[in-house]
Amino acid sequence: MVEVPPQAVSVDERAWRVFQKAIELVGGPRRLIEYKRLTWLPSLMEAAYAVVLKEEHHKTVDEIAQFLGLSTHATRLILNAPTEGVQRRLEGEAPGDDAHRAHVAGGLAKLAYQALKRQESTAA
């Protein structure tokens, strides 16, 4: 499979790849069902777009918020979400509830984006 350079890929395609990689990182769709975390999927898609828009299109928080139809506060939560502990939280080892959904989704999207970048750099 030939990788397309990120700049040649549309925002939609790139966000989709980040979304798919995030699902892969948690163990696939079945694992999401086991985690009982299917309600995170819309937040994960928003987070995938936010990360791609920030990292590859250098958009500001305000521009990303407007694009996603979110508040700037919610967008900052996604973009500043820590990646540490995401897997523990998904596995129920760390406290978390629906109020932290954007944090987990943001952290997971950032991990997925980093994994894609590593994958692309080794393929090059």
SVG drawing of the C-alpha trace seen along z (x, -y; Angstrom):
<svg xmlns="http://www.w3.org/2000/svg" viewBox="-24 -32 35 40">
<polyline fill="none" stroke="black" stroke-width="0.4" points="0.0,0.0 1.4,-3.4 1.0,-6.1 -0.2,-9.5 1.6,-12.5 -0.6,-14.2 -0.7,-17.5 -2.2,-15.8 -5.1,-14.2 -8.3,-16.1 -9.2,-17.1 -12.1,-14.6 -9.9,-11.7 -7.2,-12.5 -9.7,-12.8 -11.2,-9.5 -7.8,-7.8 -7.1,-9.2 -10.6,-8.0 -9.9,-4.5 -6.5,-4.4 -7.9,-5.4 -10.5,-2.6 -7.6,-0.2 -5.6,-1.4 -8.4,-0.5 -8.7,3.0 -11.2,2.5 -15.0,2.1 -15.7,5.2 -13.5,3.9 -15.4,0.6 -18.5,2.6 -16.9,4.5 -15.8,1.2 -19.4,-0.1 -17.9,-3.2 -19.8,-3.5 -21.2,-6.8 -17.6,-8.2 -17.6,-7.8 -19.0,-11.3 -16.5,-12.9 -13.7,-10.8 -14.6,-12.0 -14.7,-15.7 -11.3,-15.1 -9.9,-13.5 -10.9,-16.6 -9.5,-19.0 -6.1,-17.3 -5.8,-17.2 -6.9,-20.8 -4.4,-21.9 -1.4,-19.7 -1.7,-19.8 -3.6,-22.9 -2.4,-25.1 -5.8,-26.3 -6.4,-28.3 -8.6,-27.1 -11.3,-29.6 -11.2,-28.4 -11.4,-24.7 -14.2,-25.5 -16.1,-27.3 -15.5,-24.4 -16.7,-21.8 -19.6,-23.9 -18.1,-23.7 -17.2,-26.2 -13.6,-27.4 -13.5,-25.9 -14.6,-22.4 -12.1,-22.7 -9.3,-23.5 -10.3,-20.6 -9.9,-18.3 -6.6,-19.8 -5.1,-19.9 -6.2,-16.4 -3.4,-14.4 -2.5,-11.2 -1.2,-9.6 -3.7,-7.2 -6.0,-7.0 -5.7,-3.2 -6.1,-2.9 -9.3,-5.0 -10.7,-3.0 -10.1,0.2 -11.8,-1.2 -8.6,-1.4 -8.8,-5.2 -11.9,-7.2 -13.8,-8.7 -17.4,-9.6 -19.2,-11.2 -18.0,-14.6 -14.5,-13.5 -15.5,-12.2 -13.7,-15.0 -10.6,-14.5 -10.4,-10.8 -11.4,-11.3 -8.9,-14.1 -6.1,-12.1 -7.0,-9.1 -7.1,-11.1 -3.7,-12.6 -2.3,-9.1 -3.8,-7.9 -2.4,-10.9 1.1,-10.2 0.8,-6.5 -0.1,-7.4 2.8,-9.8 5.2,-7.1 3.7,-4.6 4.2,-7.1 7.8,-8.0 8.8,-4.3 7.0,-3.7 9.0,-6.6"/>
</svg>
